[in-house]
């Protein structure tokens, strides 16, 4: 996939739709082959503390959680719809049980600014540095439908400052 650097102020994103197709959240260190990825469909993008940021959530029961806890950076990689089968596999299997990345057929590659890898087939990559985390507290849920998403495995929310963006021409102003 031919991607180029995109200045943050020149990136065209539909923030409300970006998570709909699923993104790969990848944490760890490509150079040491110590990383994992998972498909996510919940999150947000915006500005926090005067910085461009992404918010992602990971349940403590997920294998990727341990990588998010140990490493300071992560990436988000978006794909065209033709990769839905690979994203479904990466969202339904655990990296604890085998090499799900190899099974997906996707190609991890080094990122330019962070240790966490991204994927060669992706059409958009956000390279992020963790800047905040917190655990969801069910006593703070204000809408009834939220609790229906949980038993006792409440997400940890991570804010990542977006350090760099690479994307195809479709994401350029």
C-alpha positions as CSV (number, residue, x, y, z in Angstrom):
1,X,0.0,0.0,0.0
2,X,1.5,3.4,-1.0
3,X,1.3,5.7,2.0
4,X,2.9,9.0,2.6
5,X,3.3,11.2,5.6
6,X,0.3,13.4,6.3
7,X,0.6,16.5,8.5
8,X,-2.0,16.3,11.2
9,X,-3.7,19.5,10.0
10,X,-4.0,18.1,6.5
11,X,-5.5,14.7,7.3
12,X,-9.1,14.0,6.2
13,X,-10.9,11.6,8.5
14,X,-14.5,10.8,9.2
15,X,-14.0,10.4,12.9
16,X,-17.5,9.0,13.4
17,X,-17.0,6.3,10.8
18,X,-13.3,5.4,11.2
19,X,-14.0,2.8,13.9
20,X,-16.9,1.2,12.1
21,X,-14.8,-1.0,9.8
22,X,-12.5,-2.0,12.6
23,X,-8.9,-0.8,13.2
24,X,-5.9,-2.8,14.3
25,X,-4.6,-1.6,17.7
26,X,-1.0,-2.8,17.9
27,X,1.3,-2.4,20.9
28,X,4.8,-3.6,21.7
29,X,8.2,-3.4,20.0
30,X,8.7,-4.5,16.4
31,X,12.5,-4.7,16.7
32,X,12.3,-7.3,19.4
33,X,9.3,-9.2,17.9
34,X,7.4,-8.6,21.1
35,X,4.0,-7.2,20.1
36,X,0.4,-8.1,19.6
37,X,-2.5,-6.7,17.8
38,X,-6.3,-6.8,18.1
39,X,-9.2,-5.4,16.1
40,X,-11.1,-2.6,17.8
41,X,-14.3,-0.9,16.9
42,X,-14.7,1.5,19.9
43,X,-12.8,4.7,20.3
44,X,-12.6,8.3,19.4
45,X,-10.3,11.0,17.9
46,X,-10.1,14.6,18.8
47,X,-8.1,17.2,20.8
48,X,-7.2,16.9,24.4
49,X,-4.8,19.1,26.3
50,X,-4.2,21.0,23.1
51,X,-2.9,17.8,21.4
52,X,-4.3,15.6,18.7
53,X,-5.3,12.3,20.4
54,X,-7.0,9.0,20.0
55,X,-8.9,7.2,22.7
56,X,-8.9,3.4,22.7
57,X,-10.3,0.9,25.2
58,X,-8.9,-2.6,26.0
59,X,-10.3,-5.1,28.5
60,X,-7.8,-6.5,31.0
61,X,-8.7,-10.0,29.8
62,X,-7.3,-9.3,26.3
63,X,-3.8,-10.4,25.5
64,X,-3.0,-7.0,23.9
65,X,-3.7,-5.4,27.3
66,X,-0.4,-6.6,28.7
67,X,1.4,-5.0,25.7
68,X,-0.5,-1.7,26.2
69,X,0.6,-1.8,29.9
70,X,4.3,-2.6,29.2
71,X,5.0,-0.3,26.2
72,X,4.6,3.5,25.8
73,X,3.5,3.5,22.2
74,X,0.8,2.0,20.0
75,X,-0.4,2.2,16.4
76,X,-3.8,2.2,14.8
77,X,-4.0,0.8,11.3
78,X,-7.1,1.2,9.1
79,X,-7.8,-1.1,6.1
80,X,-9.9,-1.1,3.0
81,X,-13.0,-3.5,3.2
82,X,-11.1,-6.2,1.3
83,X,-9.3,-7.0,4.6
84,X,-12.4,-7.6,6.7
85,X,-11.7,-11.4,7.0
86,X,-8.2,-10.7,8.4
87,X,-9.6,-8.1,10.8
88,X,-12.3,-10.5,11.9
89,X,-9.7,-13.2,12.6
90,X,-7.5,-10.8,14.6
91,X,-10.5,-9.6,16.6
92,X,-11.7,-13.1,17.5
93,X,-8.5,-15.0,18.2
94,X,-6.0,-14.5,21.0
95,X,-2.3,-14.1,20.4
96,X,-1.8,-16.3,23.5
97,X,-3.0,-19.3,21.5
98,X,-0.7,-19.0,18.5
99,X,0.5,-16.7,15.8
100,X,-2.7,-15.1,14.7
101,X,-0.9,-12.4,12.8
102,X,0.7,-15.0,10.5
103,X,-2.7,-16.7,10.1
104,X,-4.3,-13.4,9.1
105,X,-1.9,-13.0,6.1
106,X,-1.1,-9.4,7.0
107,X,2.5,-8.1,7.1
108,X,3.8,-6.3,10.2
109,X,6.3,-3.5,9.4
110,X,8.3,-1.1,11.5
111,X,6.7,2.3,12.2
112,X,8.6,5.5,11.6
113,X,8.2,7.2,15.0
114,X,7.2,4.5,17.5
115,X,8.4,1.0,18.5
116,X,4.9,-0.5,17.9
117,X,4.5,-1.9,14.3
118,X,1.8,-1.2,11.8
119,X,0.8,-3.3,8.8
120,X,2.0,-2.9,5.2
121,X,-1.5,-3.5,3.8
122,X,-3.1,-0.7,5.8
123,X,-4.3,2.5,4.1
124,X,-4.0,4.7,7.2
125,X,-1.6,4.5,10.2
126,X,-1.8,6.6,13.4
127,X,1.4,6.4,15.5
128,X,0.7,7.2,19.1
129,X,2.4,7.8,22.5
130,X,0.3,7.0,25.5
131,X,-0.5,10.1,27.6
132,X,-3.2,8.9,30.0
133,X,-5.1,5.9,31.2
134,X,-8.0,5.2,33.5
135,X,-10.3,2.3,34.3
136,X,-14.0,2.4,33.7
137,X,-16.0,2.7,36.9
138,X,-19.5,1.2,36.5
139,X,-20.9,3.6,39.2
140,X,-20.3,6.4,36.7
141,X,-22.4,4.9,33.8
142,X,-25.2,7.3,33.2
143,X,-27.0,5.4,30.5
144,X,-28.7,2.1,31.1
145,X,-27.4,0.5,27.9
146,X,-23.7,0.8,28.9
147,X,-23.8,-1.8,31.6
148,X,-25.2,-4.4,29.1
149,X,-21.7,-4.5,27.5
150,X,-20.1,-5.8,30.7
151,X,-20.0,-8.6,33.2
152,X,-17.0,-7.7,35.3
153,X,-14.3,-7.0,32.7
154,X,-14.4,-3.2,32.5
155,X,-12.2,-1.6,29.9
156,X,-9.1,0.4,30.6
157,X,-9.2,3.6,28.5
158,X,-5.9,4.9,27.0
159,X,-5.4,8.3,25.4
160,X,-2.6,8.4,22.9
161,X,-1.1,11.6,21.5
162,X,-1.0,11.2,17.7
163,X,2.7,11.7,16.8
164,X,2.5,10.9,13.1
165,X,0.0,9.9,10.4
166,X,0.7,8.1,7.2
167,X,-2.0,7.4,4.6
168,X,-3.0,6.9,1.1
169,X,-4.1,9.9,-1.1
170,X,-7.7,9.4,0.1
171,X,-6.7,10.8,3.5
172,X,-4.9,13.9,2.2
173,X,-6.6,17.3,2.0
